Amino acid sequence: MTQRATTRPEKFNKPANWSNDPAPQPEPVPPPTDPLDPTRYGDWEKNGIAVDF
């Protein structure tokens, strides 16, 4: 098995846009307003025909 690199090469320069700040927390997703949300049941309608995929 190949060993995983655990350190950066000596000549590695960190890009200016990199930071050590933690990633921001995602915003909570609001609950759906439609009780029959098509993404919940997997049913979609196209040209009047229900498509289940």
MDAnalysis code that builds the backbone (N, CA, C; Angstrom):
import MDAnalysis as mda
import numpy as np

u = mda.Universe.empty(159, n_residues=53, atom_resindex=np.repeat(np.arange(53), 3), trajectory=True)
u.add_TopologyAttr("name", ["N", "CA", "C"] * 53)
u.add_TopologyAttr("resid", np.arange(1, 54))
u.add_TopologyAttr("resname", ["MET", "THR", "GLN", "ARG", "ALA", "THR", "THR", "ARG", "PRO", "GLU", "LYS", "PHE", "ASN", "LYS", "PRO", "ALA", "ASN", "TRP", "SER", "ASN", "ASP", "PRO", "ALA", "PRO", "GLN", "PRO", "GLU", "PRO", "VAL", "PRO", "PRO", "PRO", "THR", "ASP", "PRO", "LEU", "ASP", "PRO", "THR", "ARG", "TYR", "GLY", "ASP", "TRP", "GLU", "LYS", "ASN", "GLY", "ILE", "ALA", "VAL", "ASP", "PHE"])
u.atoms.positions = np.array([
    [0.846, -1.174, 0.000],
    [0.000, 0.000, 0.000],
    [0.895, 1.242, 0.000],
    [0.531, 2.226, -0.802],
    [1.286, 3.462, -0.870],
    [1.023, 4.299, 0.367],
    [2.092, 4.859, 0.926],
    [1.915, 5.681, 2.115],
    [1.329, 7.031, 1.724],
    [0.502, 7.544, 2.585],
    [-0.128, 8.839, 2.363],
    [0.831, 9.944, 2.799],
    [0.882, 11.021, 2.000],
    [1.727, 12.154, 2.357],
    [1.133, 12.868, 3.556],
    [1.936, 13.077, 4.576],
    [1.440, 13.746, 5.782],
    [2.044, 15.130, 5.955],
    [3.043, 15.458, 5.155],
    [3.639, 16.791, 5.213],
    [3.724, 17.354, 3.802],
    [3.775, 18.650, 3.706],
    [3.883, 19.309, 2.407],
    [5.348, 19.334, 1.962],
    [5.584, 19.398, 0.653],
    [6.966, 19.514, 0.180],
    [7.616, 20.784, 0.722],
    [8.924, 20.789, 0.808],
    [9.638, 21.938, 1.359],
    [9.414, 23.212, 0.551],
    [9.283, 23.110, -0.758],
    [9.152, 24.283, -1.615],
    [7.703, 24.731, -1.800],
    [6.794, 24.205, -1.003],
    [5.382, 24.546, -1.137],
    [5.124, 25.929, -0.552],
    [4.522, 26.817, -1.358],
    [4.111, 28.147, -0.898],
    [2.597, 28.194, -0.868],
    [2.055, 28.529, 0.269],
    [0.602, 28.583, 0.436],
    [0.034, 29.743, -0.381],
    [-1.024, 29.520, -1.198],
    [-1.637, 30.614, -1.944],
    [-2.181, 31.692, -1.010],
    [-2.276, 32.916, -1.518],
    [-2.703, 34.051, -0.704],
    [-4.144, 33.900, -0.208],
    [-4.996, 33.178, -0.954],
    [-6.406, 33.071, -0.556],
    [-6.644, 31.966, 0.470],
    [-5.638, 31.184, 0.810],
    [-5.796, 30.145, 1.828],
    [-5.742, 30.764, 3.207],
    [-6.512, 30.203, 4.128],
    [-6.470, 30.672, 5.510],
    [-6.600, 29.473, 6.434],
    [-6.336, 29.696, 7.688],
    [-6.476, 28.644, 8.692],
    [-7.806, 28.747, 9.424],
    [-8.674, 29.647, 8.965],
    [-9.980, 29.807, 9.598],
    [-10.833, 28.567, 9.345],
    [-11.659, 28.181, 10.312],
    [-12.544, 27.031, 10.075],
    [-13.614, 27.371, 9.042],
    [-14.128, 26.360, 8.410],
    [-15.178, 26.559, 7.404],
    [-16.428, 27.111, 8.077],
    [-17.173, 27.986, 7.401],
    [-18.386, 28.539, 8.022],
    [-19.458, 27.458, 8.178],
    [-20.273, 27.613, 9.190],
    [-21.366, 26.667, 9.432],
    [-22.465, 26.887, 8.392],
    [-23.034, 25.812, 7.857],
    [-24.120, 25.984, 6.885],
    [-25.376, 26.524, 7.546],
    [-26.149, 27.255, 6.770],
    [-27.412, 27.778, 7.290],
    [-28.453, 26.663, 7.298],
    [-29.351, 26.650, 8.290],
    [-30.362, 25.592, 8.325],
    [-31.313, 25.694, 7.124],
    [-31.741, 24.542, 6.635],
    [-32.659, 24.481, 5.508],
    [-34.080, 24.608, 6.045],
    [-34.864, 25.562, 5.512],
    [-36.238, 25.699, 6.008],
    [-37.086, 24.498, 5.584],
    [-38.080, 24.133, 6.377],
    [-38.941, 23.010, 6.001],
    [-39.743, 23.358, 4.748],
    [-40.090, 22.355, 3.950],
    [-40.854, 22.634, 2.730],
    [-42.249, 23.168, 3.062],
    [-42.714, 24.099, 2.236],
    [-44.049, 24.660, 2.453],
    [-45.118, 23.791, 1.802],
    [-44.745, 23.033, 0.784],
    [-45.684, 22.157, 0.084],
    [-45.602, 20.761, 0.714],
    [-46.697, 20.230, 1.269],
    [-46.622, 18.909, 1.896],
    [-46.354, 17.777, 0.897],
    [-46.643, 17.985, -0.378],
    [-46.393, 16.963, -1.393],
    [-45.223, 17.396, -2.272],
    [-44.109, 17.684, -1.651],
    [-42.916, 18.144, -2.349],
    [-42.412, 17.038, -3.291],
    [-42.238, 17.323, -4.600],
    [-41.812, 16.275, -5.527],
    [-40.431, 15.716, -5.216],
    [-39.560, 16.507, -4.601],
    [-38.243, 15.970, -4.286],
    [-38.307, 14.957, -3.152],
    [-39.356, 15.015, -2.346],
    [-39.503, 14.047, -1.263],
    [-39.973, 12.698, -1.789],
    [-40.896, 12.722, -2.709],
    [-41.475, 11.480, -3.212],
    [-40.842, 11.006, -4.512],
    [-40.027, 11.839, -5.168],
    [-39.358, 11.431, -6.395],
    [-40.256, 11.487, -7.612],
    [-41.425, 12.117, -7.540],
    [-42.333, 12.215, -8.679],
    [-42.255, 13.620, -9.270],
    [-42.150, 13.688, -10.566],
    [-42.100, 14.960, -11.266],
    [-43.107, 14.915, -12.407],
    [-43.544, 16.065, -12.816],
    [-44.500, 16.153, -13.926],
    [-43.834, 16.890, -15.075],
    [-43.951, 16.315, -16.283],
    [-43.408, 16.954, -17.487],
    [-44.457, 16.813, -18.579],
    [-44.937, 17.957, -19.070],
    [-45.973, 17.985, -20.110],
    [-47.214, 17.206, -19.702],
    [-47.591, 17.290, -18.431],
    [-48.799, 16.643, -17.950],
    [-48.637, 15.171, -17.630],
    [-47.433, 14.631, -17.768],
    [-47.182, 13.210, -17.495],
    [-46.293, 13.104, -16.259],
    [-46.706, 12.282, -15.308],
    [-45.912, 12.082, -14.099],
    [-44.699, 11.219, -14.440],
    [-43.552, 11.684, -14.047],
    [-42.299, 10.970, -14.311],
    [-41.693, 10.588, -12.969],
    [-41.439, 9.322, -12.789],
    [-40.842, 8.835, -11.557],
    [-39.452, 8.298, -11.888],
    [-38.453, 8.849, -11.241],
    [-37.102, 8.386, -11.533],
    [-36.327, 8.135, -10.268],
])
